[in-house]
Amino acid sequence: RLYVGGIVYYNKTMRKILLGILTGGIMLTVVYPFFNLPSVFFPFIFSKGLFIQVIGLVLLPFWLALIILYPRYRLIIGYRSFNILSVVICWGIILIITTLVGADPVRSWWGTAERMTGVFTILSFILWFLMIITVFRSKQQWRWLLRGLILGAVIVSGQIIYAGLILHQFRPSAWFGSPGIAGSYLLFFPFLA
């Protein structure tokens, strides 16, 4: 640490370490569709939701350290910058409020293991979004992430085609357990590509 005029400046090594850990953790998103825990009751959906929650919570202290120690990585929401970030944060706040005043707050918060659509999971996705937009500052970083995600979708598509055409499976679903969920996942990527 370097103190200059009452302001603390942290060295570049700490910033590089924090950014390296966060970048590596965010890039784990690429393996998200392949993650399955066969020992749980709903191995396809529950394991993917758990993956996002655990990795997000593991990265949270590093992300908080980055935005506390280095002000240029902080998110700024103002009157003139009403954008998707503002909408996502408002949506998260509304979800929390409706969970607290709902008929079953515990179920609303945690959701069910078969769907993983509780507020905790959705807030985990919002946390991922906040981490990505603060850590990834260059077009090159975004391109690597998007290329990795598209490559994962191509692998999932290849597995579905192989299972359907070669193995003659009825309703192949790759690593998602349901063709509807696999289709919903794959629907996003043609537009992304």
MITISE-417915 format. One line per 2 residues: their letters; for each residue z, y, x of N, C-alpha, C. Coordinates in Angstrom, 3 decimals. Each point is the difference from the previous one (the first is absolute). Layout:
a = Z:Y:X:Z:Y:X:Z:Y:X; ...
This chain:
rl = 0.000:-1.180:0.841:0.000:1.180:-0.841:0.000:1.238:0.882; -0.663:1.020:-0.506:-0.079:1.270:0.699:0.399:1.097:-0.970
yv = 1.027:0.779:0.363:0.463:1.079:-0.851:-0.612:1.303:0.471; -0.716:0.683:-0.885:-0.579:1.300:0.323:0.270:0.935:-1.164
gg = 0.833:0.998:0.232:0.291:0.980:-1.043:0.614:-0.605:-1.250; 0.830:-1.006:0.149:0.656:-0.623:-1.138:-0.862:-1.027:-0.722
iv = -1.247:-0.178:0.422:-0.886:-0.980:-0.624:-0.073:-1.228:0.903; 0.102:-1.153:-0.594:-0.034:-1.241:0.758:-1.438:-0.525:0.013
yy = -0.529:-0.230:1.187:-1.315:-0.591:0.162:0.178:-1.383:0.611; -0.566:-0.998:-0.658:0.129:-1.356:0.490:-1.237:-0.349:0.811
nk = 0.180:-0.892:0.926:-1.097:-0.311:0.912:-1.127:-0.759:-0.697; -1.149:-0.033:0.660:-1.191:-0.628:-0.569:0.120:-1.514:-0.032
tm = 0.817:-0.566:0.885:0.144:-1.454:0.031:0.622:-0.513:-1.293; 1.021:0.673:-0.488:0.645:-0.403:-1.256:-0.988:0.104:-1.152
rk = -0.786:1.045:-0.037:-0.994:0.184:-1.063:-1.042:-1.116:0.060; -0.455:-0.347:1.212:-0.992:-1.063:0.139:0.565:-1.352:-0.434
il = 1.263:-0.250:0.320:0.626:-1.259:-0.405:0.091:-0.081:-1.520; 0.488:1.081:-0.625:0.112:0.009:-1.461:-1.367:-0.151:-0.662
lg = -1.002:0.727:0.502:-1.339:-0.101:-0.571:-0.598:-1.382:0.216; 0.271:-0.614:1.150:-0.497:-1.346:0.264:0.595:-1.026:-0.950
il = 1.310:0.080:-0.220:0.660:-0.929:-0.921:-0.535:0.198:-1.416; -0.111:1.249:-0.429:-0.479:0.274:-1.352:-1.461:-0.386:-0.181
tg = -0.827:0.279:0.999:-1.416:-0.369:-0.095:-0.155:-1.516:-0.076; 0.730:-0.720:0.832:-0.059:-1.463:-0.039:0.474:-0.555:-1.333
gi = 1.067:0.566:-0.525:0.508:-0.460:-1.297:-0.960:0.297:-1.136; -0.603:1.176:0.040:-0.965:0.347:-1.043:-1.224:-0.892:0.090
ml = -0.423:-0.325:1.212:-1.170:-0.871:0.158:0.279:-1.431:-0.472; 1.281:-0.352:-0.187:0.318:-1.306:-0.575:-0.499:-0.113:-1.443
tv = -0.331:1.126:-0.600:-0.550:-0.007:-1.353:-1.252:-0.865:-0.069; -0.679:-0.138:1.108:-1.233:-0.783:0.049:0.254:-1.466:-0.361
vy = 1.144:-0.551:0.378:0.282:-1.408:-0.281:0.677:-0.204:-1.353; 0.175:1.051:-0.754:0.657:-0.053:-1.304:-0.584:-1.060:-0.936
pf = -1.321:-0.110:-0.163:-0.505:-0.998:-0.948:0.204:-1.450:0.443; 0.261:-0.242:1.253:0.142:-1.361:0.510:1.446:-0.476:0.042
fn = 0.938:0.863:-0.339:1.419:-0.317:0.120:0.471:-0.764:-1.235; 0.474:-1.218:0.195:0.531:-0.825:-1.082:1.233:-0.741:0.493
lp = 0.991:-0.066:-0.867:1.201:-0.803:0.268:-0.009:-1.165:-0.970; -0.380:-1.190:0.441:-0.115:-1.127:-0.935:1.330:-0.480:-0.564
sv = 1.109:0.415:0.587:1.298:-0.515:-0.440:0.594:0.775:-1.180; -0.619:1.098:-0.433:0.537:0.772:-1.127:-0.685:-0.434:-1.285
ff = 0.578:0.373:-1.132:-0.489:-0.463:-1.301:-1.385:0.575:-0.335; -0.252:1.250:0.322:-1.312:0.626:-0.183:-0.524:0.391:1.382
pf = -0.598:-0.946:0.725:-0.302:0.242:1.417:-1.076:1.049:0.253; -0.901:0.220:-0.924:-1.113:0.899:0.274:0.393:1.463:-0.210
if = 0.569:0.329:-1.127:0.315:1.393:-0.313:1.320:0.427:0.618; 1.023:-0.823:-0.146:1.316:0.362:0.519:-0.029:0.217:1.509
sk = -0.697:-0.871:0.719:-0.012:0.114:1.458:-0.724:1.271:0.445; -1.053:0.396:-0.702:-0.717:1.227:0.367:0.849:1.238:-0.292
gl = 0.688:-0.004:-1.136:0.905:1.114:-0.312:1.152:0.085:0.988; 0.543:-1.151:0.351:1.082:-0.044:0.983:-0.477:0.490:1.366
fi = -1.223:-0.346:0.367:-0.587:0.437:1.272:-0.021:1.529:0.087; -0.500:0.650:-1.039:-0.069:1.468:-0.011:1.402:0.598:0.044
qv = 0.924:-0.555:-0.758:1.353:0.541:-0.032:0.703:-0.131:1.341; -0.073:-1.167:0.607:0.721:-0.245:1.255:-0.586:0.826:1.138
ig = -1.318:-0.021:0.153:-0.607:0.772:1.087:0.256:1.486:-0.192; -0.081:0.468:-1.244:0.287:1.416:-0.270:1.431:0.370:0.348
lv = 0.954:-0.863:-0.346:1.399:0.287:0.309:0.294:-0.104:1.496; -0.691:-0.894:0.697:0.180:-0.106:1.452:-0.541:1.257:0.685
ll = -1.123:0.524:-0.490:-0.604:1.185:0.616:0.671:1.307:-0.418; 0.764:-0.016:-1.081:0.604:1.231:-0.526:0.849:0.763:1.032
pf = 0.896:-0.643:0.767:0.781:0.775:0.980:-0.870:0.653:1.083; -1.047:-0.696:0.420:-0.894:0.572:1.017:-0.772:1.185:-0.562
wl = -0.427:-0.112:-1.260:-0.722:1.101:-0.639:0.912:1.196:-0.213; 1.237:-0.259:-0.442:0.957:1.108:-0.185:0.307:0.677:1.336
al = 0.150:-0.794:1.065:0.228:0.590:1.326:-1.182:0.868:0.410; -1.219:-0.455:-0.275:-1.190:0.766:0.357:-0.047:1.328:-0.740
ii = 0.244:-0.019:-1.304:-0.119:1.255:-0.754:1.199:0.923:0.219; 1.133:-0.545:0.412:1.158:0.856:0.295:-0.141:0.637:1.382
ly = -0.401:-0.789:0.984:-0.068:0.497:1.375:-1.246:0.843:0.274; -1.072:-0.265:-0.709:-1.271:0.680:0.267:-0.494:0.667:-1.277
pr = 0.261:1.291:-0.150:-0.333:0.702:-1.256:-1.476:-0.040:-0.387; -0.896:-0.177:0.949:-1.424:0.016:-0.363:-0.406:-1.231:-0.805
yr = 0.858:-1.012:-0.066:-0.297:-1.193:-0.794:0.641:0.047:-1.380; 0.624:1.111:-0.333:0.626:0.110:-1.315:-1.039:0.313:-1.067
li = 0.308:-0.439:-1.206:-0.874:0.265:-1.135:0.363:1.352:-0.592; -0.991:0.788:-0.305:0.233:1.312:-0.591:-0.675:0.022:-1.364
ig = 0.809:0.233:-1.012:-0.529:0.118:-1.352:0.326:1.406:-0.468; -1.003:0.738:-0.311:0.204:1.365:-0.448:-0.850:0.319:-1.202
yr = 0.141:1.238:-0.459:-0.736:0.454:-1.175:-1.498:-0.068:0.246; -0.431:0.356:1.201:-1.432:0.019:0.313:-0.543:-1.370:0.397
sf = 0.864:-0.935:0.269:-0.476:-1.307:0.459:0.250:-1.091:-1.043; -0.277:0.316:-1.264:0.161:-0.997:-1.054:-1.153:-0.986:0.122
ni = 0.300:-1.167:0.483:-1.026:-0.988:0.269:0.511:-1.374:-0.396; -0.651:-1.028:0.496:0.382:-1.362:-0.369:1.429:-0.327:0.451
ls = 0.444:0.581:1.100:1.367:-0.228:0.466:1.002:0.482:-1.048; -0.240:1.180:-0.549:0.889:0.532:-1.032:0.009:-0.893:-1.234
vv = -1.163:-0.491:-0.386:-0.093:-0.860:-1.172:0.740:-1.314:0.234; -0.157:-0.587:1.175:0.672:-1.270:0.308:1.516:0.175:0.006
ic = 0.484:1.070:0.575:1.446:0.234:0.038:0.541:0.264:-1.407; -0.722:0.779:-0.805:0.414:0.228:-1.395:0.021:-1.312:-0.777
wg = -0.996:-0.845:0.232:-0.052:-1.297:-0.666:1.214:-0.847:0.381; 0.366:-0.016:1.285:1.182:-0.741:0.440:1.274:0.518:-0.645
ii = 0.125:1.311:-0.117:1.186:0.590:-0.643:0.056:-0.370:-1.474; -1.136:0.044:-0.671:-0.055:-0.373:-1.417:0.359:-1.476:-0.179
li = -0.478:-0.852:0.889:0.363:-1.422:-0.074:1.504:-0.211:0.143; 0.616:0.719:0.918:1.446:-0.133:0.192:0.751:0.477:-1.233
it = -0.418:1.124:-0.570:0.670:0.531:-1.199:-0.133:-0.964:-1.169; -1.220:-0.507:-0.229:-0.186:-0.930:-1.119:0.747:-1.309:0.222
tl = 0.184:-0.396:1.243:0.788:-1.199:0.283:1.463:0.224:-0.355; 0.529:1.160:0.335:1.410:0.286:-0.251:0.320:0.122:-1.484
vg = -0.938:0.491:-0.797:0.272:0.202:-1.421:-0.612:-1.094:-0.878; -0.603:-1.005:0.610:-0.652:-1.070:-0.753:0.976:-0.988:-0.601
ad = -0.530:-0.943:-0.770:0.828:-0.987:-0.684:0.634:-0.985:0.973; -0.699:-0.374:1.049:0.521:-0.959:0.979:-0.282:0.527:1.414
pv = 0.856:0.887:0.515:-0.260:0.619:1.304:-0.096:-0.990:1.155; 0.779:-1.079:-0.050:-0.033:-0.974:1.095:-1.354:-0.694:0.044
rs = -0.491:-0.415:-1.144:-1.308:-0.663:-0.037:-1.116:0.979:0.334; 0.144:1.241:-0.444:-1.004:1.005:0.341:-0.021:0.255:1.503
ww = 1.177:0.007:0.620:0.071:0.284:1.433:-0.588:-1.138:0.821; 0.411:-1.247:-0.275:-0.428:-1.134:0.808:-1.269:-0.664:-0.510
gt = -0.310:0.125:-1.272:-1.166:-0.672:-0.558:0.266:-1.492:-0.113; -1.081:-0.776:-0.060:0.135:-1.451:-0.052:-0.697:-0.596:1.219
ae = 0.442:-1.181:0.378:-0.580:-0.642:1.181:-1.446:-0.420:-0.233; -0.384:-0.213:-1.253:-1.362:-0.445:-0.269:-1.006:1.139:-0.007
rm = 0.453:1.247:-0.120:-0.915:1.140:-0.015:0.262:1.004:1.124; 1.228:0.122:0.441:0.375:0.942:1.070:-0.456:1.423:-0.318
tg = 0.265:0.436:-1.214:-0.401:1.352:-0.401:1.201:0.889:-0.317; 1.139:-0.299:0.584:1.159:0.851:-0.204:-0.144:1.313:0.757
vf = 0.856:0.943:-0.328:-0.045:1.315:0.630:0.250:-0.109:1.500; 0.836:-0.940:0.418:0.259:-0.167:1.430:-1.280:-0.340:0.756
ti = -0.821:-0.886:-0.555:-1.270:-0.348:0.632:-0.951:1.185:0.001; -0.069:0.712:-1.104:-0.899:1.160:-0.075:0.453:1.084:0.970
ls = 1.309:0.206:0.127:0.497:0.965:0.978:-0.286:-0.464:1.424; -0.042:-1.314:0.220:-0.386:-0.514:1.318:-1.448:0.360:0.314
fi = -0.869:-0.090:-0.995:-1.396:0.408:0.202:-0.104:1.509:0.236; 0.814:0.774:-0.702:0.012:1.452:0.227:0.484:0.301:1.413
lw = 1.023:-0.729:0.459:0.478:0.164:1.375:-1.108:-0.312:1.001; -0.767:-1.089:-0.233:-1.138:-0.325:0.866:-0.987:1.157:0.019
fl = -0.302:0.554:-1.170:-0.929:1.121:-0.093:0.500:1.185:0.827; 1.276:0.327:-0.120:0.562:1.124:0.757:-0.043:-0.274:1.499
mi = 0.300:-1.233:0.390:-0.061:-0.339:1.421:-1.425:0.124:0.535; -0.954:-0.499:-0.753:-1.384:0.021:0.470:-0.503:1.427:0.153
it = 0.271:0.867:-0.972:-0.559:1.358:0.102:0.715:0.851:1.037; 1.216:-0.380:0.389:0.658:0.769:1.056:-0.309:-0.531:1.388
vf = -0.203:-1.302:0.139:-0.222:-0.599:1.319:-1.475:0.058:0.394; -0.893:-0.317:-0.925:-1.428:-0.024:0.313:-0.576:1.395:-0.146
rs = -0.254:0.646:1.132:-0.492:1.371:0.010:-1.470:0.110:0.383; -0.555:-1.016:0.634:-1.382:0.095:0.468:-0.912:-0.893:-0.847
kq = -1.283:0.345:-0.004:-0.976:-0.807:-0.725:-0.107:-1.392:0.596; 0.187:-0.111:1.302:-0.100:-1.300:0.665:1.086:-0.950:-0.502
qw = 1.227:0.501:-0.156:1.076:-0.839:-0.513:-0.310:-0.467:-1.419; -0.476:0.902:-0.847:-0.354:-0.354:-1.375:-1.126:-1.023:-0.023
rw = -0.977:0.185:0.878:-1.120:-0.947:0.040:0.465:-1.392:0.384; 0.888:-0.105:0.991:0.493:-1.316:0.396:0.758:-0.661:-1.142
ll = 0.835:0.763:-0.700:0.744:-0.558:-1.131:-0.956:-0.450:-1.095; -0.946:0.845:-0.361:-0.929:-0.336:-1.077:-0.908:-1.169:0.389
rg = -0.434:-0.033:1.245:-0.809:-1.141:0.454:0.794:-1.296:-0.058; 1.247:0.044:0.389:0.841:-1.195:-0.074:0.207:-0.460:-1.427
li = 0.232:0.943:-0.914:0.169:-0.352:-1.405:-1.284:-0.586:-0.584; -1.141:0.590:0.354:-1.287:-0.519:-0.485:-0.264:-1.382:0.584
lg = 0.333:-0.209:1.267:-0.162:-1.320:0.601:0.853:-1.035:-0.729; 1.217:0.375:-0.354:0.852:-0.909:-0.772:-0.624:-0.339:-1.345
av = -0.603:0.987:-0.659:-0.662:-0.252:-1.287:-1.218:-0.901:0.171; -0.723:0.163:1.097:-1.154:-0.870:0.263:0.462:-1.441:0.217
iv = 1.100:-0.185:0.714:0.531:-1.350:0.227:0.446:-0.629:-1.322; 0.680:0.793:-0.845:0.418:-0.506:-1.313:-1.223:-0.359:-0.836
sg = -1.021:0.858:0.016:-1.230:-0.286:-0.750:-0.670:-1.263:0.521; -0.054:-0.161:1.310:-0.593:-1.199:0.592:0.738:-1.258:-0.400
qi = 1.314:0.085:-0.052:0.787:-1.167:-0.390:-0.238:-0.339:-1.466; -0.132:1.006:-0.845:-0.266:-0.238:-1.420:-1.388:-0.625:-0.186
iy = -0.977:0.534:0.712:-1.361:-0.558:-0.091:-0.024:-1.431:0.509; 0.655:-0.261:1.111:0.066:-1.353:0.555:0.662:-0.961:-0.988
ag = 1.127:0.422:-0.582:0.715:-0.877:-0.938:-0.820:-0.245:-1.258; -0.745:1.001:-0.439:-0.779:-0.165:-1.214:-1.285:-0.768:0.197
li = -0.743:0.321:1.052:-1.313:-0.623:0.199:0.059:-1.329:0.745; 0.806:-0.076:1.024:0.043:-1.206:0.834:0.992:-1.025:-0.546
lh = 1.195:0.454:-0.328:1.036:-0.917:-0.486:-0.054:-0.207:-1.512; -0.819:0.764:-0.697:-0.180:-0.084:-1.456:1.318:0.155:-0.757
qf = 0.812:0.924:0.462:1.240:0.281:-0.717:-0.307:0.860:-1.218; 0.710:-0.280:-1.073:-0.117:0.810:-1.197:0.971:1.170:0.120
rp = -0.478:1.203:-0.115:0.795:1.231:0.112:0.686:0.121:1.373; -0.753:0.080:1.086:0.631:0.170:1.323:0.683:1.356:0.097
sa = 1.097:0.018:0.724:0.789:1.237:0.057:0.499:0.363:1.384; -0.470:-0.673:1.020:0.403:0.285:1.379:1.515:-0.071:0.119
wf = 0.591:1.011:0.598:1.442:0.016:0.259:0.762:0.767:-1.071; -0.583:0.134:-1.198:0.628:0.804:-1.039:0.537:-0.820:-1.172
gs = -0.397:-1.261:-0.118:0.528:-0.855:-1.044:-0.626:0.206:-1.365; -0.747:1.069:-0.192:-0.633:0.289:-1.270:-1.318:0.725:0.270
pg = -1.075:-0.436:-0.629:-1.272:0.694:0.214:0.024:1.441:-0.478; 0.788:0.270:-1.029:0.106:1.374:-0.503:0.640:0.932:1.025
ia = 1.030:-0.477:0.651:0.675:0.815:1.012:-0.877:0.147:1.232; -0.671:-1.083:0.393:-0.923:0.085:1.141:-1.137:0.968:-0.306
gs = -0.518:-0.048:-1.222:-1.060:0.929:-0.394:0.472:1.438:-0.012; 1.221:0.230:-0.470:0.552:1.363:0.002:0.152:0.521:1.424
yl = 0.427:-0.866:0.892:0.126:0.385:1.405:-1.361:0.345:0.589; -1.000:-0.836:-0.258:-1.326:0.185:0.592:-0.793:1.131:-0.644
lf = 0.364:0.413:-1.189:-0.743:1.045:-0.707:0.017:1.336:0.734; 1.052:0.255:0.737:0.166:1.279:0.699:-0.925:0.124:1.207
fp = -0.326:-1.090:0.652:-0.646:0.056:1.313:-1.468:0.358:0.014; -0.804:-0.312:-1.000:-1.382:0.502:0.047:-0.070:1.525:0.039
fl = 0.895:0.660:-0.721:0.034:1.460:0.015:0.536:0.518:1.323; 0.967:-0.706:0.572:0.550:0.391:1.288:-1.030:-0.155:1.118
a = -0.771:-1.094:-0.075:-1.021:-0.253:1.024:-1.097:1.049:-0.069
